[in-house]
Amino acid sequence: MAVFGKEKLIGRTGKVVEIEMVTPHMKRVRLAGKELRHQNWGQGHHIRIFVDSLLKLHDSLRSYSVWHYDGEEGLVDLLMLVHGEGPGSKWVEKVKVGDSATFISVLGRFRIIPEASYYLLAAEETGAVALQALWKNFPAEKKVLGAFEADTPEDALPDLPGKTLPWVYRQGKPASPESGLFEAIKKIELPPEPGVAYVAGETKTCLAIRSYLLEKGWPKQNLQVKPFWEAGRTGLD
């Protein structure tokens, strides 16, 4: 364990013990180690990995949602997108079994609201991991509506057992409010009363969906929106 700079970030270390290609551009990376045991990690949690020099704290940290966690064994699975841009993607491309990873734990913005009448999910592939990780923990009796977006069918995450939502495909277009997801959400016949919406991924699409739901009368507190990235910008997360 180490402390980095004035921000007093407590760094923990795990070792990469398993790597699997989940889609052509998505890796499941499993970390293991004593420092991963008995952490209070559950729905909504993510960890931030140092993918570059520890001297460049802000630029070197990248966030990944906790996909699966075994506190007794000290194992955590992360799903990481390989998109060919930036230090995060380069780290994911090069990482191999036996490598060490230094990280900090951060509680994400998403919270499950058990009393919601239903849930609405919307994300392209960068946000679908976080939302599917949440979905695993939704109350079983609650209805889930929504849609996901990916570049091609091969890039779509596998369905969770017993859970499925439609995917739309942009076929080489950049992710944007015009690439398919926003239109798919607008086509959903929503119940009269608002539910709780979880929206993640490309910034402009997230904001378009948020504005659409506000116009339909959804209260702001029912909208949990997390932009992960925007073309030409770094450091959103």
N, C-alpha and C positions, 0 to 999 in steps of 0.2 A: 504494500500500500504506500502511496506517496501523496504529498500535498503539492499542488502546482500553483505558484504565483500568489498574488494578492487575493485572488478570488477564492482561495482555499478550497479548490475542488479536490475531493477525495477520490483518487484514482484506484480502481480495482483492476485486477488482471485475471483473464481466463485464457485457456488454451483452446485452439481450434481442434476439435476431435472428429468432426464429420462434415462433409460438404456434399450437397445433392442439388442437381439442377431440377427445379420444380417446373419451370417453363424455359424456353430458349433464352430468356433474358432475366430470369429470377433464380437466385441461389438460396437454398436453405443452409445456413451456417450454424453449426452447433458449437457452443463454447462450454467448457467444463472447468471446474476448479473449486478449491475450498472457499474462495471469496464469493462464490455464487450461491453458497448454501444459505438457507433460512432467510432469504430476503422477502420483504413484503411486496412481492410483485404479483399483480393480477391484472384484471381488466383495466385498460386505459394506460398501462405503464409502457414506457419505452426506455431504452438506454442509449447513451451517446458515446460513440467509439471515437478514439483518437486515430484518425486515418492518415495523419501527417505529423510533422514535428510537434512535440509537446510545447515548443516555444511559441507556436502560433495557435493559441487556444481557440479563438473564435473560428478561424478558417479551417482548423483541422478537425473539429468536432462534427460528426454526422449522427443523426438520430435514426433508430430502428425500433419498430414496435416489437414487443415481446410476443412471439407467436405461440410458444410453448415453454413452460417453466416447471422444473422438478427441483424443489428446494431441498429435498432430502438427499438427492444425488448430486446437487450442484450443477445442473445442466440447464442451459437456456438455448432455445432455437430462435433464430432471427431470419426473416426472409428479406433478401437484399436484391435490389434491382440493378442490373448491369446496363447502363445507358450510354457509356462511352464518353461521358463528359464529367469533368471535375475530379477532385481528389477522392471523393467517396466512391465513385464508380471505378476509379483506377485501383483503389484498395480492394474492392470486391472482386475485380478481375484477377488480381494477383494472389489473393489470399489462398493459403494451402493448409492442409492438415499438418499440425505441429507448430504453426505460427502462434504467437501470443497476441492478445488484444487487450489494450488498456481502455477502460471505459468508466463513465460515471452513470449513476441511475437517476432518472428524472421522471416524475409522475406526469403523464400526459394530460391534455386538456379534456379528453373525452371521459364522461361519467355516465354510467348506466342509471337511468331514472326508472326504477321498478314500477312506479305508479302510472307511467305513460300508457295511453290507450292503445298505441301501436308505435312502431318504429319505422323510419324512412332512412334508407342508406343510399348514398351516392358518392362514387369515387371512380377515378381511373386507376391504373395499376399501381401507381405510387401510393395511393391512399387505401386501396382495397385491402391490403394486408392489415392495416390498423382496424378497419371496420369489420373485417371478418373475425379478427381476434376478439373484438367486442361481442360480435354476434354469438360466439360460442357461449357467452355468459348471460344472454338475454333470458328473462323468464320464459319457460317453455310454452306457456299458454298465450303469449303475446304475438300478434300478427306482425310480420315484417314485410314491408314494401320497398321498392327501390330498383336500382339498376347499377351496373358496373360497366366500365369502358376499358378496352384494351386495343392495341394496334391490330392484332390478328387473333383468330380463335386459339392459336397455339400459345398466345401470350396471356390468356385468361387463366386465373388461378383455378385449381380444381375445386369443385363444390365441396362444402363441408358436409359431413354425413347427415342426411335428412334435411338439408337446407339448400335452397337454390334460389337465385335471382337471375334475371336475364342479363346478358352481356351484349353490348353494342361495340362495333369495330370501326376504327377510323381509317384503316387500310393505308397507312403511310402518311396521313395528314398529321400535323402537330396537334396536340391536345389543346382544345380551346372551347369556348361556348358553342362553336359551330361544328364540332367534331363528332357529336352524337349523344353524349351523356345528358346534356341539358334538355335536348328535345325528348329523350326517353323519359326523363323525370316529368316533363310537362304533359306527357301522354298518359301518365298514371291517373286513374280515377281514385282520388283521395277521399276518405270518409269525410263527412261534414265537419267533425271536430278535429282540431290539430293533434298530431302525435308529437313525437320527439324526433328531430332529424339529425343525422350525423353525416357531415359532408367533408370530404378531404381530397387533396390532390392539387391540381393546377389552379393557380390563384383566380384567374378571371372566371373560370367555370364555377368555382366555389362561390364567388361573389354573385354571379348570375343566378344560381340556384337559391342562394340566401334571399336575394331581392324578390325573386318569384314567390317564395313562400311568405315573405312579409306582406307582399301585395295581396296574397290570399287570406290574410288575417292571422297568420301564425304569430304568436308572441315571440319576442326576441329570446326569452329564456328557454324556449323550446328548440332553439337552433344551436347546435354545437358544430361549428365550422372551423376547420383547420387547413388553411392553404399550406401546402408543403413546398411548392416551387413556382417560379415564374420565369419564362424564357428571358435570358439575358441578365438575370439577377441571381446572386448567391446569398447564402446566410439566412434564408427564411427559417430554416430549422437545422 
